[in-house]
Amino acid sequence: MNEESLLHSFREEMQTASSSSFPTFVDSFANLWDYEFGSLEGLPSDINEIVGHRAVEYDLYE
């Protein structure tokens, strides 16, 4: 899977995700990205911010 394809899919799905499914959707994306590319480094700033907010919710970092 290439980065641009995954990012495009995430942005498309983000627009239709409900408020209740959005957190799970972000978690799934982060797990897939980490699995495919070895880390969460290199995420575009808009997506990095969304993933970062989820990490803060889990107390993974401040």
C-alpha positions, 0 to 999 in steps of 0.5 A, spaced: 500 500 500 502 506 498 502 512 502 498 517 498 493 512 497 492 510 504 492 518 506 487 519 500 482 514 503 483 516 510 481 523 508 475 521 504 472 516 510 474 522 515 468 526 512 463 520 512 465 518 519 460 519 525 462 522 531 461 515 535 465 511 529 470 517 528 475 515 534 475 507 532 476 510 525 482 514 527 485 508 531 485 503 525 488 508 521 494 509 526 495 502 527 495 500 519 500 506 518 504 504 523 504 497 520 505 498 513 510 504 514 514 502 521 512 508 525 507 514 525 513 519 522 511 522 516 504 523 517 502 530 514 500 535 519 493 535 518 493 528 520 498 528 525 494 533 529 488 528 529 492 522 531 496 526 536 489 528 539 487 520 540 494 519 543 493 524 548 486 521 550 489 515 551 495 518 555 500 516 551 503 523 550 502 530 552 
